[in-house]
Amino acid sequence: MEPEPEYPMVRDVFPELVDDLGALLEAEGEQELAVGARELCLVAQCDCGDDFCQGLRTAPHPPGRPYGPGHRCLPLPATSGTVVLDVVSDRSMYVELIDRPPLRDARRRETAETGQGGAAH
């Protein structure tokens, strides 16, 4: 069995999103998911091409396949746009972000601030 690839933590890439998710989940009484928001991995970003979509896959799962037993959709009362989590057995699998301000990749800011990084391709 091959080891699972290592994924970056959402908190390292989009720290403001993790803070927002934690607060929204706590407000909904979803304490376990709120704590788990700090441990979400960034498995993949949505590649649908729609400019209003910024979805994040936070656990390995074949795209286009149903989640199966234990799945629930959890809409969160965001102040802007739409935030919906796909949760399976109290594990966030996907964060749907629709019509929200653009996410800012903290890794890019860090590289720009330190002057590190390679040439643009």
C-alpha positions in Angstrom: 0.0 0.0 0.0 1.4 3.4 -1.0 1.6 6.1 1.6 -1.0 8.9 1.3 0.5 12.0 -0.3 1.0 14.9 2.1 -1.3 17.8 1.6 -0.8 21.4 2.9 -3.0 22.5 5.8 -5.8 24.8 4.9 -4.7 27.0 7.9 -1.3 27.5 6.2 -2.8 28.4 2.8 -6.0 30.2 3.7 -5.7 31.2 7.5 -8.6 33.7 7.3 -10.9 31.0 5.9 -10.1 28.7 8.8 -10.8 31.4 11.3 -14.1 32.2 9.5 -15.1 28.5 9.4 -14.3 28.0 13.0 -16.5 30.9 14.1 -19.3 29.9 11.8 -19.3 26.3 13.0 -19.2 27.4 16.7 -22.2 29.7 16.1 -24.1 26.6 14.7 -23.1 24.5 17.7 -20.8 22.3 15.7 -18.0 22.3 18.2 -16.2 19.1 16.9 -16.2 20.5 13.4 -15.1 23.9 14.6 -12.0 22.4 16.3 -11.4 20.2 13.3 -11.3 23.2 11.0 -7.8 23.9 12.1 -6.8 20.4 10.9 -8.3 20.4 7.5 -6.0 19.5 4.6 -6.1 21.1 1.2 -6.5 18.1 -1.0 -7.6 20.0 -4.1 -9.3 23.2 -5.2 -12.3 23.2 -7.4 -11.4 23.3 -11.1 -14.9 23.9 -12.4 -13.8 27.1 -14.0 -16.7 29.2 -12.6 -15.4 32.5 -11.3 -17.9 32.5 -8.4 -16.7 29.1 -7.1 -13.8 28.6 -4.7 -14.6 25.1 -3.4 -11.9 23.1 -1.5 -11.7 19.3 -1.2 -10.4 18.7 2.3 -10.2 14.9 2.3 -9.4 12.4 -0.4 -12.6 11.3 -2.3 -13.2 10.5 -5.9 -14.8 13.5 -7.6 -18.4 12.9 -8.8 -19.0 10.0 -6.5 -21.6 10.1 -3.7 -20.2 10.3 -0.2 -22.5 7.5 1.0 -23.8 6.7 4.5 -23.2 9.4 7.2 -23.1 12.3 4.7 -24.8 15.5 5.5 -24.7 19.0 3.9 -24.1 21.7 6.5 -25.0 25.3 5.3 -23.3 28.0 7.4 -24.7 31.5 7.9 -21.9 33.4 6.2 -22.1 37.2 6.1 -21.1 37.1 2.4 -21.7 34.5 -0.2 -22.5 30.9 0.5 -20.6 28.4 2.6 -21.7 24.7 2.7 -19.7 21.8 4.1 -20.0 18.3 3.0 -19.5 16.2 6.2 -19.2 12.5 6.5 -19.2 11.0 10.0 -18.2 14.3 11.5 -15.3 14.8 9.1 -15.4 17.8 6.6 -14.8 16.4 3.1 -15.5 19.5 1.0 -16.0 23.2 1.7 -18.2 24.8 -0.9 -17.5 28.6 -1.2 -19.8 30.5 -3.6 -19.9 34.2 -4.3 -17.3 35.0 -1.7 -14.4 37.4 -1.7 -11.3 35.8 -3.4 -9.3 33.7 -1.1 -5.7 34.9 -0.6 -3.0 32.3 -0.5 -0.8 33.1 2.5 2.1 31.2 0.9 2.2 33.7 -1.9 2.2 36.6 0.5 5.0 35.0 2.5 7.1 34.5 -0.6 6.5 38.1 -1.8 7.4 39.5 1.7 10.6 37.5 2.0 11.6 38.0 -1.6 12.0 34.2 -2.1 10.6 32.1 -4.8 11.5 31.2 -8.3 10.8 32.9 -11.6 7.2 33.0 -12.8 6.3 30.5 -15.4 
